[in-house]
Amino acid sequence: MKGLLRSIAALLLVLGLAYAFRSTLLTAYARFFTVHTATPGADAVVILSGNRLTRSPHGVELVQKEFAPTLWVTDEREGNSRFAHLYPSNLEFAQAVLAEAGVQAPVEVIPSLKGGATSTFDEAYDTRVWAEARGWNRVILVTDAFHTRRALYAFEKIFEGSPVQLQMSAAPNEVYTEENWWTSDVGLQHYLTEGLKYPVYLLTRRNVSFVRND
């Protein structure tokens, strides 16, 4: 009986400490997923498909600050071909952001090898073929902060043996940060699911049906 009481007391102590330091622990958890290594002088900025409202403006900002002279977007498979024409493509949205920001820079699409990327691995395969064909030396990848570690890991797997260097740039989110992500529904969705997706990517270099573009 005494042993059980000691175990309960120890558990309550751990839970109490975790609650007391919850902000520190949850912030550290989020920061684990963030990789930001971009430096000026790259050949291209490549915006991965996903949240255009965060990724495209950040990619344009990098070009504006002369991190690279050209901007590229990946070719994402349409979710619903019947109504896809009602929404701007990745290219059209990036062009609109460039115009809104008053930035003069070329933006083009990296063509898909399979009719549209459905995962970060697909984007990595597409980008490697495109980058090597053009003799690029260094590429800056742009995605949301929570997705940067997994995206970079996927790209590094696919780019193994390639002369092309990879760097990552994390796009900020106006709804939440690493310091308060647990206070919003979208922040919870992104960081809790990332904790499930990242281990899957550690175990494979192929697409899996339940992990798609972010």
C-alpha positions as CSV (number, residue, x, y, z in Angstrom):
1,M,0.0,0.0,0.0
2,K,2.8,2.4,0.9
3,G,4.5,1.7,-2.5
4,L,1.3,2.5,-4.3
5,L,1.0,5.8,-2.4
6,R,4.6,6.7,-3.2
7,S,4.0,6.0,-6.9
8,I,0.8,8.1,-6.9
9,A,2.7,10.9,-5.1
10,A,5.5,10.8,-7.6
11,L,3.1,10.9,-10.5
12,L,1.3,13.9,-9.1
13,L,4.6,15.6,-8.6
14,V,5.6,15.0,-12.2
15,L,2.2,16.2,-13.5
16,G,2.5,19.3,-11.3
17,L,5.9,20.2,-12.6
18,A,4.8,19.6,-16.1
19,Y,1.9,21.9,-15.6
20,A,4.0,24.6,-13.9
21,F,6.6,24.5,-16.7
22,R,4.1,23.8,-19.5
23,S,4.9,27.0,-21.5
24,T,8.7,26.2,-21.5
25,L,8.1,22.5,-22.4
26,L,5.6,23.2,-25.2
27,T,7.8,26.0,-26.6
28,A,10.8,23.7,-26.7
29,Y,8.7,21.0,-28.4
30,A,7.8,23.4,-31.2
31,R,11.3,24.7,-31.6
32,F,12.6,21.2,-32.2
33,F,10.7,21.2,-35.5
34,T,12.0,24.5,-36.7
35,V,15.1,24.7,-39.0
36,H,16.2,28.1,-40.4
37,T,19.5,27.9,-42.2
38,A,19.1,30.2,-45.2
39,T,21.9,32.6,-46.3
40,P,22.1,34.9,-49.3
41,G,23.7,33.7,-52.5
42,A,21.5,30.8,-53.4
43,D,20.5,30.0,-57.0
44,A,16.8,29.7,-56.3
45,V,14.1,30.0,-53.6
46,V,11.7,27.1,-53.8
47,I,8.3,27.5,-52.1
48,L,6.8,24.1,-51.1
49,S,3.1,23.5,-51.7
50,G,0.8,24.1,-48.7
51,N,-0.2,27.2,-46.8
52,R,0.2,29.9,-49.5
53,L,-0.6,32.7,-47.1
54,T,2.5,32.1,-45.1
55,R,4.9,30.5,-47.6
56,S,4.6,32.7,-50.7
57,P,5.0,36.1,-48.9
58,H,8.1,34.7,-47.1
59,G,9.6,33.4,-50.3
60,V,9.0,36.7,-52.0
61,E,10.7,38.5,-49.0
62,L,13.8,36.3,-49.5
63,V,14.0,37.2,-53.1
64,Q,13.5,40.9,-52.2
65,K,16.4,40.6,-49.8
66,E,18.5,39.0,-52.5
67,F,18.9,35.6,-51.0
68,A,18.4,34.3,-54.5
69,P,17.5,35.8,-57.9
70,T,14.6,33.5,-58.9
71,L,11.5,32.2,-57.2
72,W,10.0,28.7,-57.9
73,V,6.9,26.9,-56.7
74,T,6.2,23.2,-56.7
75,D,3.5,21.6,-58.8
76,E,0.8,20.3,-56.4
77,R,-1.8,17.8,-57.5
78,E,-5.3,19.3,-57.6
79,G,-7.6,18.2,-54.8
80,N,-10.8,18.6,-56.9
81,S,-10.2,19.0,-60.6
82,R,-13.8,20.1,-61.2
83,F,-13.5,23.3,-59.0
84,A,-9.7,23.8,-59.1
85,H,-10.2,26.7,-61.6
86,L,-12.0,28.7,-59.0
87,Y,-8.8,29.0,-57.0
88,P,-5.4,30.5,-58.0
89,S,-2.6,28.0,-58.7
90,N,0.6,28.1,-56.7
91,L,2.2,30.1,-59.6
92,E,-0.7,32.6,-59.9
93,F,-0.7,33.2,-56.1
94,A,3.1,33.8,-56.0
95,Q,2.8,36.2,-59.0
96,A,0.1,38.1,-57.1
97,V,2.2,38.3,-54.0
98,L,5.2,39.6,-56.0
99,A,3.0,42.3,-57.6
100,E,1.5,43.3,-54.3
101,A,5.0,43.6,-52.8
102,G,6.3,45.5,-55.8
103,V,9.1,43.0,-56.3
104,Q,10.4,42.4,-59.8
105,A,11.6,38.8,-60.0
106,P,10.9,35.8,-62.2
107,V,8.7,33.0,-60.8
108,E,8.1,29.7,-62.4
109,V,6.8,26.2,-61.6
110,I,9.0,23.2,-61.0
111,P,7.2,20.5,-63.1
112,S,6.0,17.4,-61.4
113,L,7.3,14.0,-62.5
114,K,3.9,12.3,-61.7
115,G,1.2,14.8,-62.6
116,G,1.3,16.8,-59.4
117,A,3.1,16.3,-56.1
118,T,1.1,14.7,-53.2
119,S,3.8,14.7,-50.6
120,T,7.0,16.4,-49.6
121,F,8.9,13.4,-51.0
122,D,7.3,14.1,-54.4
123,E,8.4,17.7,-54.2
124,A,12.0,16.6,-53.3
125,Y,12.2,14.2,-56.3
126,D,10.8,17.0,-58.6
127,T,13.2,19.6,-57.3
128,R,16.3,17.4,-57.5
129,V,15.7,16.6,-61.2
130,W,15.1,20.3,-61.9
131,A,18.0,21.7,-59.9
132,E,20.6,19.3,-61.3
133,A,19.4,19.8,-64.9
134,R,20.0,23.6,-64.4
135,G,23.3,23.2,-62.6
136,W,22.1,24.9,-59.4
137,N,24.6,24.9,-56.5
138,R,22.3,25.8,-53.6
139,V,18.6,26.0,-53.1
140,I,16.6,27.6,-50.3
141,L,13.4,25.7,-49.4
142,V,10.5,27.7,-47.9
143,T,7.8,26.1,-45.8
144,D,6.0,26.7,-42.5
145,A,8.1,26.6,-39.4
146,F,6.4,23.4,-38.0
147,H,7.1,21.6,-41.3
148,T,10.8,22.6,-41.8
149,R,12.5,19.8,-40.0
150,R,10.5,17.1,-41.7
151,A,10.7,18.8,-45.1
152,L,14.5,19.1,-44.9
153,Y,14.9,15.5,-43.8
154,A,12.8,14.3,-46.7
155,F,14.8,16.5,-49.2
156,E,18.1,15.4,-47.7
157,K,17.1,11.7,-48.2
158,I,16.2,12.3,-51.8
159,F,19.2,14.6,-52.5
160,E,21.7,12.1,-51.1
161,G,24.7,12.1,-53.4
162,S,23.6,15.3,-55.2
163,P,26.0,18.2,-55.6
164,V,23.1,20.6,-54.9
165,Q,23.2,22.1,-51.3
166,L,19.9,22.5,-49.4
167,Q,19.0,25.3,-47.0
168,M,15.7,25.9,-45.2
169,S,13.8,29.0,-44.4
170,A,10.8,29.0,-42.0
171,A,7.8,31.1,-42.8
172,P,6.2,32.8,-39.8
173,N,2.5,32.5,-39.0
174,E,0.4,35.4,-37.9
175,V,-2.0,33.3,-36.0
176,Y,0.4,31.6,-33.6
177,T,4.1,31.3,-32.8
178,E,6.3,28.7,-31.2
179,E,5.6,30.4,-27.8
180,N,1.8,30.1,-28.0
181,W,0.8,27.5,-30.6
182,W,-1.2,25.5,-28.0
183,T,-3.6,28.5,-27.6
184,S,-5.1,28.2,-31.1
185,D,-6.9,25.4,-32.9
186,V,-4.7,25.7,-36.0
187,G,-1.6,25.7,-33.9
188,L,-2.7,22.5,-32.1
189,Q,-3.5,20.9,-35.4
190,H,-0.2,21.6,-36.9
191,Y,2.2,20.8,-34.1
192,L,0.3,17.8,-32.7
193,T,0.0,16.1,-36.1
194,E,3.7,17.0,-36.9
195,G,4.7,14.9,-33.8
196,L,3.0,12.0,-35.6
197,K,4.2,12.7,-39.1
198,Y,7.9,13.3,-38.4
199,P,8.6,9.8,-37.1
200,V,6.9,8.3,-40.2
201,Y,9.3,10.2,-42.4
202,L,12.3,8.9,-40.4
203,L,11.3,5.4,-41.4
204,T,10.7,5.8,-45.1
205,R,11.7,7.6,-48.2
206,R,8.5,6.9,-50.0
207,N,4.9,8.2,-49.9
208,V,2.5,6.8,-47.4
209,S,-1.2,7.3,-47.9
210,F,-1.9,9.1,-44.6
211,V,0.8,11.7,-44.9
212,R,0.2,14.3,-47.6
213,N,1.3,17.8,-48.4
214,D,1.1,20.3,-45.5
